[in-house]
Amino acid sequence: MLTLDPAASWTISIALTLVFGASAAIKFADFDEFRAAVANYRIVPETLETPAALLVPVAEITGAVGILIPRTHRDAAAILLLLLAVFTAAIVINLMRGRLHVDCGCFGPALRQPLSWWLPARNVILMALATIAVAPSKDRAMTPLDFATVVFGAATLVVLYLAANYLLANLPRMRALEIADA
């Protein structure tokens, strides 16, 4: 059975907390915009659009906080995995419908990101991280070097995530520039 070093588990858990906590905060900050993004997916009935739009950031913040609490760590990771599975299914359904110009709503108006096959791939990576985070950890005391590793490791994972999201969001614009230059 896979056992993680506690520093690795904490690094992944904190990175997931930052990603999902920020995502929830952005959705709450401009709830009307996020509700419109949920509606634009055309998956939930119109009467459930607002409750579904409210449930997403509540579940994100619940998972983000809960994954840091040892007693709720596994349940919170399960919440994040379920959210990612639902997000991925909604994206794939719309891609299969040919709806490529739908804003994913992942980070609200801060990053208008059209749907692409890269988004399910990104979500699979996040799902893998959430799964790894709940693997049993070795029972050892953390040192000051471990704490530094956790902080810088989590920051690195978040920066890599944000950079990848930025590149994915701007990929259609970059392709349009290539075509214009040709």
Backbone as CSV, one residue per row, in Angstrom:
resi,resn,N_x,N_y,N_z,CA_x,CA_y,CA_z,C_x,C_y,C_z
1,MET,0.841,-1.182,0.000,0.000,0.000,0.000,0.888,1.248,0.000
2,LEU,0.463,2.229,-0.754,1.181,3.497,-0.838,1.061,4.255,0.479
3,THR,2.185,4.654,1.026,2.174,5.555,2.180,2.978,6.781,1.811
4,LEU,2.425,7.904,2.097,3.060,9.174,1.762,3.845,9.722,2.939
5,ASP,4.850,10.459,2.603,5.517,11.249,3.623,4.517,12.341,4.023
6,PRO,4.422,12.684,5.294,3.432,13.703,5.701,3.663,15.052,5.012
7,ALA,4.899,15.369,4.688,5.161,16.641,3.994,4.516,16.639,2.609
8,ALA,4.550,15.515,1.928,3.924,15.427,0.605,2.411,15.550,0.721
9,SER,1.836,14.879,1.694,0.390,14.947,1.896,-0.053,16.377,2.211
10,TRP,0.666,17.044,3.105,0.331,18.427,3.457,0.534,19.365,2.271
11,THR,1.565,19.140,1.481,1.821,19.989,0.308,0.639,19.932,-0.652
12,ILE,0.203,18.727,-0.966,-0.917,18.559,-1.892,-2.206,19.116,-1.284
13,SER,-2.443,18.841,-0.014,-3.668,19.315,0.638,-3.744,20.835,0.662
14,ILE,-2.653,21.481,0.973,-2.648,22.951,1.000,-2.815,23.520,-0.404
15,ALA,-2.186,22.903,-1.386,-2.360,23.373,-2.765,-3.829,23.257,-3.185
16,LEU,-4.461,22.138,-2.875,-5.886,21.972,-3.198,-6.745,22.987,-2.449
17,THR,-6.393,23.270,-1.201,-7.118,24.278,-0.425,-7.036,25.637,-1.102
18,LEU,-5.854,26.007,-1.540,-5.682,27.313,-2.189,-6.443,27.386,-3.510
19,VAL,-6.384,26.337,-4.314,-7.064,26.333,-5.615,-8.583,26.393,-5.423
20,PHE,-9.119,25.500,-4.601,-10.572,25.457,-4.439,-11.093,26.608,-3.589
21,GLY,-10.306,27.062,-2.624,-10.710,28.224,-1.830,-10.795,29.480,-2.691
22,ALA,-9.797,29.676,-3.548,-9.807,30.830,-4.457,-10.963,30.734,-5.449
23,SER,-11.186,29.543,-5.958,-12.278,29.342,-6.905,-13.623,29.682,-6.253
24,ALA,-13.839,29.217,-5.042,-15.090,29.524,-4.335,-15.226,31.015,-4.069
25,ALA,-14.150,31.642,-3.628,-14.190,33.079,-3.328,-14.550,33.888,-4.570
26,ILE,-13.973,33.530,-5.707,-14.259,34.256,-6.952,-15.718,34.056,-7.353
27,LYS,-16.221,32.848,-7.175,-17.625,32.579,-7.524,-18.575,33.338,-6.604
28,PHE,-18.261,33.396,-5.316,-19.097,34.155,-4.389,-19.012,35.652,-4.685
29,ALA,-17.841,36.130,-5.061,-17.647,37.563,-5.308,-18.495,38.068,-6.473
30,ASP,-18.694,37.233,-7.487,-19.544,37.615,-8.621,-20.506,36.467,-8.896
31,PHE,-21.415,36.282,-7.939,-22.317,35.146,-8.006,-23.204,35.170,-9.244
32,ASP,-23.673,36.347,-9.644,-24.545,36.426,-10.825,-23.823,35.937,-12.077
33,GLU,-22.566,36.284,-12.188,-21.760,35.833,-13.328,-21.605,34.310,-13.303
34,PHE,-21.346,33.766,-12.131,-21.188,32.315,-12.033,-22.511,31.605,-12.290
35,ARG,-23.610,32.148,-11.774,-24.923,31.547,-12.024,-25.210,31.515,-13.525
36,ALA,-24.816,32.577,-14.228,-24.996,32.616,-15.685,-24.139,31.543,-16.368
37,ALA,-22.939,31.316,-15.846,-22.074,30.268,-16.415,-22.717,28.894,-16.210
38,VAL,-23.278,28.656,-15.033,-23.959,27.379,-14.771,-25.136,27.222,-15.737
39,ALA,-25.912,28.276,-15.918,-27.052,28.232,-16.836,-26.601,27.940,-18.257
40,ASN,-25.469,28.511,-18.648,-24.978,28.367,-20.014,-24.530,26.936,-20.340
41,TYR,-24.255,26.143,-19.328,-23.915,24.738,-19.576,-25.124,23.952,-20.077
42,ARG,-26.329,24.439,-19.771,-27.579,23.813,-20.203,-27.678,22.348,-19.764
43,ILE,-27.365,22.118,-18.499,-27.431,20.760,-17.966,-28.501,20.649,-16.881
44,VAL,-28.558,21.622,-15.990,-29.567,21.562,-14.924,-30.812,22.326,-15.368
45,PRO,-31.989,21.906,-14.908,-33.204,22.645,-15.249,-33.114,24.090,-14.753
46,GLU,-33.790,24.960,-15.438,-33.735,26.392,-15.119,-34.075,26.676,-13.657
47,THR,-35.012,25.946,-13.096,-35.406,26.175,-11.698,-34.312,25.781,-10.705
48,LEU,-33.349,24.968,-11.146,-32.267,24.524,-10.267,-30.945,25.241,-10.523
49,GLU,-30.933,26.185,-11.455,-29.675,26.871,-11.787,-29.108,27.634,-10.590
50,THR,-29.932,28.402,-9.911,-29.437,29.177,-8.764,-29.018,28.270,-7.615
51,PRO,-29.828,27.274,-7.218,-29.352,26.377,-6.147,-28.062,25.630,-6.536
52,ALA,-27.957,25.195,-7.780,-26.743,24.494,-8.226,-25.544,25.438,-8.190
53,ALA,-25.771,26.680,-8.626,-24.682,27.667,-8.614,-24.253,27.990,-7.194
54,LEU,-25.146,27.947,-6.252,-24.806,28.190,-4.849,-24.108,26.980,-4.240
55,LEU,-24.562,25.798,-4.594,-23.991,24.566,-4.052,-22.510,24.402,-4.423
56,VAL,-22.141,24.794,-5.623,-20.755,24.585,-6.086,-19.742,25.305,-5.199
57,PRO,-19.828,26.633,-5.010,-18.805,27.258,-4.157,-18.895,26.852,-2.693
58,VAL,-20.106,26.519,-2.219,-20.227,26.038,-0.839,-19.484,24.713,-0.698
59,ALA,-19.667,23.817,-1.662,-18.962,22.532,-1.627,-17.456,22.723,-1.804
60,GLU,-17.067,23.672,-2.665,-15.636,23.933,-2.859,-14.976,24.411,-1.562
61,ILE,-15.606,25.348,-0.883,-15.010,25.879,0.340,-15.051,24.826,1.451
62,THR,-16.099,24.017,1.476,-16.181,22.932,2.453,-15.048,21.937,2.246
63,GLY,-14.831,21.544,1.004,-13.735,20.626,0.694,-12.379,21.250,0.948
64,ALA,-12.243,22.523,0.596,-10.961,23.218,0.766,-10.562,23.318,2.231
65,VAL,-11.502,23.631,3.084,-11.202,23.736,4.515,-11.087,22.349,5.137
66,GLY,-12.013,21.476,4.787,-12.051,20.155,5.389,-10.833,19.301,5.123
67,ILE,-10.188,19.506,3.979,-9.016,18.679,3.649,-7.826,19.006,4.557
68,LEU,-7.891,20.128,5.238,-6.814,20.507,6.158,-7.043,19.981,7.581
69,ILE,-8.213,19.457,7.848,-8.548,18.970,9.185,-8.415,17.449,9.177
70,PRO,-7.517,16.911,9.983,-7.289,15.460,9.934,-8.558,14.612,10.047
71,ARG,-9.496,14.999,10.894,-10.707,14.205,11.098,-11.631,14.220,9.878
72,THR,-11.589,15.286,9.075,-12.472,15.397,7.910,-11.707,15.293,6.593
73,HIS,-10.426,14.998,6.679,-9.541,14.975,5.507,-10.098,14.096,4.375
74,ARG,-10.436,12.858,4.682,-10.926,11.928,3.652,-12.277,12.362,3.080
75,ASP,-13.188,12.782,3.931,-14.498,13.221,3.451,-14.368,14.457,2.560
76,ALA,-13.503,15.371,2.951,-13.298,16.585,2.153,-12.697,16.244,0.800
77,ALA,-11.741,15.328,0.787,-11.158,14.903,-0.491,-12.224,14.255,-1.369
78,ALA,-13.135,13.503,-0.758,-14.229,12.894,-1.512,-15.138,13.965,-2.117
79,ILE,-15.398,15.030,-1.357,-16.197,16.144,-1.880,-15.503,16.760,-3.092
80,LEU,-14.200,17.008,-2.983,-13.459,17.595,-4.092,-13.446,16.662,-5.304
81,LEU,-13.283,15.364,-5.056,-13.318,14.396,-6.159,-14.677,14.384,-6.842
82,LEU,-15.741,14.425,-6.057,-17.089,14.447,-6.626,-17.307,15.719,-7.449
83,LEU,-16.901,16.850,-6.905,-17.020,18.109,-7.655,-16.279,18.030,-8.979
84,LEU,-15.040,17.552,-8.930,-14.244,17.450,-10.157,-14.878,16.499,-11.166
85,ALA,-15.467,15.414,-10.681,-16.142,14.477,-11.582,-17.352,15.136,-12.242
86,VAL,-18.124,15.899,-11.467,-19.288,16.603,-12.013,-18.843,17.670,-13.005
87,PHE,-17.829,18.456,-12.637,-17.308,19.487,-13.548,-16.850,18.851,-14.856
88,THR,-16.114,17.758,-14.745,-15.572,17.095,-15.933,-16.701,16.570,-16.810
89,ALA,-17.704,15.961,-16.200,-18.846,15.459,-16.975,-19.569,16.598,-17.690
90,ALA,-19.780,17.723,-17.008,-20.460,18.868,-17.633,-19.653,19.410,-18.809
91,ILE,-18.351,19.473,-18.638,-17.489,19.968,-19.723,-17.542,19.010,-20.907
92,VAL,-17.387,17.722,-20.647,-17.377,16.726,-21.730,-18.720,16.711,-22.458
93,ILE,-19.821,16.780,-21.734,-21.147,16.802,-22.371,-21.236,17.979,-23.333
94,ASN,-20.799,19.152,-22.897,-20.876,20.330,-23.771,-19.902,20.239,-24.936
95,LEU,-18.719,19.691,-24.717,-17.781,19.506,-25.826,-18.366,18.543,-26.859
96,MET,-19.004,17.485,-26.384,-19.605,16.518,-27.304,-20.806,17.116,-28.041
97,ARG,-21.433,18.114,-27.452,-22.526,18.830,-28.119,-21.982,19.845,-29.129
98,GLY,-20.663,20.025,-29.124,-20.051,21.006,-30.027,-20.071,22.425,-29.497
99,ARG,-20.333,22.587,-28.217,-20.440,23.910,-27.600,-19.070,24.331,-27.064
100,LEU,-18.207,24.814,-27.953,-16.836,25.156,-27.599,-16.690,26.557,-27.024
101,HIS,-17.663,27.401,-27.213,-17.529,28.794,-26.782,-18.236,29.076,-25.466
102,VAL,-18.464,28.036,-24.695,-19.049,28.190,-23.363,-17.918,28.539,-22.403
103,ASP,-18.133,29.556,-21.567,-17.156,29.904,-20.541,-17.204,28.829,-19.466
104,CYS,-16.052,28.260,-19.125,-16.054,27.156,-18.154,-16.541,27.612,-16.786
105,GLY,-16.406,28.872,-16.436,-16.868,29.368,-15.139,-15.955,28.983,-13.994
106,CYS,-14.809,28.404,-14.302,-13.903,27.886,-13.272,-13.427,28.976,-12.315
107,PHE,-13.040,30.088,-12.850,-12.543,31.178,-12.013,-13.279,32.471,-12.304
108,GLY,-14.546,32.347,-12.623,-15.391,33.513,-12.822,-14.897,34.414,-13.932
109,PRO,-15.253,35.689,-13.863,-14.872,36.620,-14.916,-13.371,36.932,-14.920
110,ALA,-12.659,36.492,-13.872,-11.217,36.748,-13.813,-10.476,36.042,-14.946
111,LEU,-11.029,34.924,-15.411,-10.350,34.144,-16.447,-11.409,33.481,-17.316
112,ARG,-11.905,34.230,-18.263,-12.907,33.659,-19.165,-12.211,32.586,-20.003
113,GLN,-12.587,31.357,-19.743,-11.904,30.236,-20.361,-12.903,29.396,-21.144
114,PRO,-12.777,29.386,-22.482,-13.698,28.554,-23.255,-13.404,27.073,-23.020
115,LEU,-14.435,26.263,-23.209,-14.277,24.825,-23.017,-13.304,24.248,-24.039
116,SER,-12.504,23.319,-23.574,-11.584,22.589,-24.448,-11.317,21.238,-23.806
117,TRP,-10.729,20.335,-24.567,-10.411,19.006,-24.039,-9.294,19.057,-23.014
118,TRP,-8.613,20.185,-22.911,-7.576,20.332,-21.887,-8.182,20.420,-20.490
119,LEU,-9.378,20.933,-20.388,-10.008,21.086,-19.070,-10.284,19.739,-18.396
120,PRO,-10.846,18.752,-19.106,-10.976,17.437,-18.448,-9.619,16.841,-18.065
121,ALA,-8.606,17.069,-18.892,-7.260,16.569,-18.555,-6.754,17.242,-17.285
122,ARG,-6.963,18.546,-17.180,-6.565,19.277,-15.971,-7.301,18.728,-14.757
123,ASN,-8.596,18.463,-14.923,-9.390,17.946,-13.813,-8.935,16.557,-13.378
124,VAL,-8.506,15.738,-14.331,-7.992,14.410,-13.982,-6.730,14.552,-13.132
125,ILE,-5.898,15.515,-13.445,-4.690,15.756,-12.641,-5.080,16.186,-11.226
126,LEU,-6.061,17.091,-11.115,-6.531,17.509,-9.792,-7.152,16.335,-9.030
127,MET,-7.871,15.471,-9.743,-8.455,14.296,-9.109,-7.357,13.360,-8.595
128,ALA,-6.306,13.223,-9.380,-5.182,12.381,-8.942,-4.543,12.965,-7.679
129,LEU,-4.376,14.282,-7.653,-3.797,14.915,-6.463,-4.688,14.710,-5.235
130,ALA,-6.004,14.863,-5.405,-6.922,14.660,-4.277,-6.884,13.211,-3.799
131,THR,-6.722,12.293,-4.726,-6.634,10.882,-4.362,-5.334,10.593,-3.617
132,ILE,-4.245,11.148,-4.113,-2.938,10.954,-3.466,-2.936,11.569,-2.067
133,ALA,-3.597,12.703,-1.928,-3.593,13.415,-0.640,-4.197,12.593,0.486
134,VAL,-5.090,11.680,0.168,-5.730,10.891,1.231,-5.051,9.547,1.465
135,ALA,-3.958,9.294,0.759,-3.211,8.064,1.024,-2.675,8.125,2.458
136,PRO,-2.560,6.990,3.108,-2.032,7.000,4.480,-0.638,7.629,4.525
137,SER,-0.398,8.372,5.584,0.897,9.033,5.759,1.742,8.277,6.760
138,LYS,3.031,8.372,6.572,3.953,7.809,7.554,3.797,8.595,8.850
139,ASP,3.979,7.913,9.939,3.853,8.563,11.237,5.236,9.046,11.669
140,ARG,5.510,10.306,11.380,6.779,10.885,11.792,6.582,12.364,12.088
141,ALA,7.426,12.868,12.940,7.342,14.291,13.298,7.858,15.136,12.148
142,MET,7.197,16.259,11.927,7.625,17.190,10.883,8.688,18.111,11.468
143,THR,9.703,18.395,10.652,10.791,19.285,11.048,10.556,20.664,10.452
144,PRO,11.316,21.672,10.890,11.192,22.990,10.268,11.451,22.947,8.757
145,LEU,12.371,22.104,8.323,12.633,21.967,6.887,11.405,21.392,6.176
146,ASP,10.713,20.472,6.826,9.479,19.932,6.252,8.442,21.039,6.054
147,PHE,8.300,21.905,7.058,7.321,22.987,6.950,7.672,23.936,5.802
148,ALA,8.948,24.223,5.633,9.381,25.066,4.509,9.093,24.364,3.186
149,THR,9.348,23.078,3.133,9.076,22.304,1.925,7.594,22.333,1.582
150,VAL,6.756,22.187,2.592,5.310,22.206,2.375,4.879,23.560,1.818
151,VAL,5.333,24.638,2.419,4.933,25.985,1.977,5.388,26.239,0.544
152,PHE,6.669,25.996,0.272,7.180,26.268,-1.075,6.651,25.263,-2.096
153,GLY,6.450,24.022,-1.678,5.884,23.025,-2.589,4.455,23.354,-2.965
154,ALA,3.635,23.725,-1.973,2.244,24.089,-2.256,2.186,25.333,-3.144
155,ALA,3.028,26.310,-2.848,3.071,27.526,-3.676,3.462,27.180,-5.113
156,THR,4.418,26.298,-5.271,4.853,25.893,-6.610,3.724,25.194,-7.360
157,LEU,3.032,24.278,-6.700,1.909,23.587,-7.348,0.827,24.571,-7.778
158,VAL,0.525,25.540,-6.922,-0.512,26.516,-7.256,-0.067,27.397,-8.423
159,VAL,1.178,27.836,-8.412,1.684,28.666,-9.519,1.651,27.877,-10.835
160,LEU,2.050,26.616,-10.798,1.994,25.779,-12.000,0.552,25.618,-12.474
161,TYR,-0.362,25.416,-11.545,-1.781,25.294,-11.888,-2.285,26.583,-12.546
162,LEU,-1.980,27.717,-11.928,-2.438,28.998,-12.469,-1.817,29.285,-13.839
163,ALA,-0.545,28.974,-13.995,0.114,29.184,-15.289,-0.528,28.319,-16.372
164,ALA,-0.795,27.066,-16.036,-1.438,26.172,-17.006,-2.831,26.687,-17.358
165,ASN,-3.595,27.128,-16.353,-4.930,27.673,-16.619,-4.853,28.909,-17.512
166,TYR,-3.893,29.773,-17.243,-3.746,30.995,-18.043,-3.415,30.638,-19.494
167,LEU,-2.496,29.689,-19.660,-2.136,29.275,-21.015,-3.330,28.646,-21.728
168,LEU,-4.068,27.784,-21.037,-5.232,27.145,-21.642,-6.306,28.166,-21.999
169,ALA,-6.508,29.148,-21.135,-7.521,30.174,-21.395,-7.151,31.020,-22.604
170,ASN,-5.866,31.227,-22.811,-5.427,32.087,-23.906,-5.050,31.331,-25.170
171,LEU,-5.103,30.006,-25.147,-4.749,29.215,-26.316,-5.568,29.584,-27.558
172,PRO,-6.888,29.760,-27.453,-7.647,30.158,-28.654,-7.190,31.517,-29.205
173,ARG,-6.855,32.450,-28.322,-6.394,33.764,-28.783,-5.033,33.655,-29.465
174,MET,-4.164,32.814,-28.906,-2.844,32.625,-29.522,-2.983,31.973,-30.894
175,ARG,-3.890,31.005,-31.016,-4.118,30.359,-32.311,-4.690,31.345,-33.314
176,ALA,-5.582,32.224,-32.864,-6.149,33.240,-33.743,-5.061,34.192,-34.238
177,LEU,-4.110,34.527,-33.381,-2.994,35.378,-33.806,-2.111,34.680,-34.829
178,GLU,-1.893,33.382,-34.645,-1.089,32.617,-35.620,-1.763,32.615,-36.977
179,ILE,-3.080,32.430,-36.989,-3.815,32.408,-38.255,-3.775,33.790,-38.898
180,ALA,-3.896,34.851,-38.101,-3.856,36.221,-38.632,-2.480,36.543,-39.219
181,ASP,-1.423,35.985,-38.622,-0.068,36.259,-39.113,0.247,35.463,-40.370
182,ALA,-0.480,34.397,-40.619,-0.185,33.517,-41.775,-0.613,34.122,-43.081
